[in-house]
């Protein structure tokens, strides 16, 4: 088969970029029978970890001008250029199939939070994509990959897509794992974009309450790491106010961290707290579990599906629950250790090798149907 993959999102630092990089890398390592055509903008390079496999790179010309005509370029020109490659199927790993593309297509849907919580997003992020491109892509796709059963249910509910058109293929956890080592500083860790959906205002409030009321938390810090998102003024205002009330820099924001720094943070944290209001998969939770770190997360979206019985759940809307959960993990050593061991075991269900294998089988299955 001649399989195309839209690789323009592989350079992104967030979860979709990690998904694309790991999926392409593992597909090319595994697949000894099919030929891959990887599409990039002319000013982009493949990530350095993608080195092996039967593939060629096709670059979209004139992509340096895409900022002047973003819709015309990304939807029409890109689609028509992909058509010229005479593919058997093309995989679009980031929610949207270009309108100009006319061949067999598979699209991966990661997250539908913008439909469920539109008030938490910038208007420019929810207009045309939300109203037209995503629904049209779901309709056009021959198959849809949902990254969790929760996301599959949302696709069916929101768009009326037939269940048999949707295949659930979980994301994976990177091969490299950290092992807990007691560091110089005791801290709670959050990793993810700094945006309202992540519910960080309540996490900050819960941490402040814990510091004020529990002597055991006197030396504890809260570290927030991740790229700066949108509508987060209230989060940073709450961070500054909490530090002022505690009369110390108890809460630190590190900004975006490299993969190496991320694993270092995971290896020294006391507990990972991820109180998100909604996730399509929840990759940070799976990564923390793989590192043997006890996890506290929300009983919302896909998170109970990903965490199973290996994490401690809270109602994300109840600050008091978040506070009590942190207290339990940092004060009850046996409980902390049990969560860590269960999490490590649960994380083994999520591998990029398995994700790539199931994706390859889905793509090859379309060729059989075509015949």
Secondary structure, 3 states (H helix, E strand, C coil): CEEEEECCCCCCCCHHHHHHHHHHHHHHHHCCCCEEEEEEECCCCCCCCCCCCCEEEEEECCHHHCCCCHHHHHHHHHHHHHHCCCCCEEEECCCCCCCCCCCCEEEEECCCHHHHCHHHCCHHHHCHHHHHHHHHHHHHCCEEEECCHHHHHHHHHHHCCCHHHEEECCCCECCCCCCCCCCCCEEEEEECCECHHHCHHHHHHHHHHHHHHCHHHCCEEEEEECCECCCCHHHHHHHHHHHHHHCCCCEEEEECCCHHHHHHHHHHCCEEEECCCCCCCCHHHHHHHHCCCCEEEECCCCHHHHHCCCCEEECCCCHHHHHHHHHHHHHCHHHHHHHHHHHHHHHCCCEHHHHHHHHHHHHHHHHHHHC
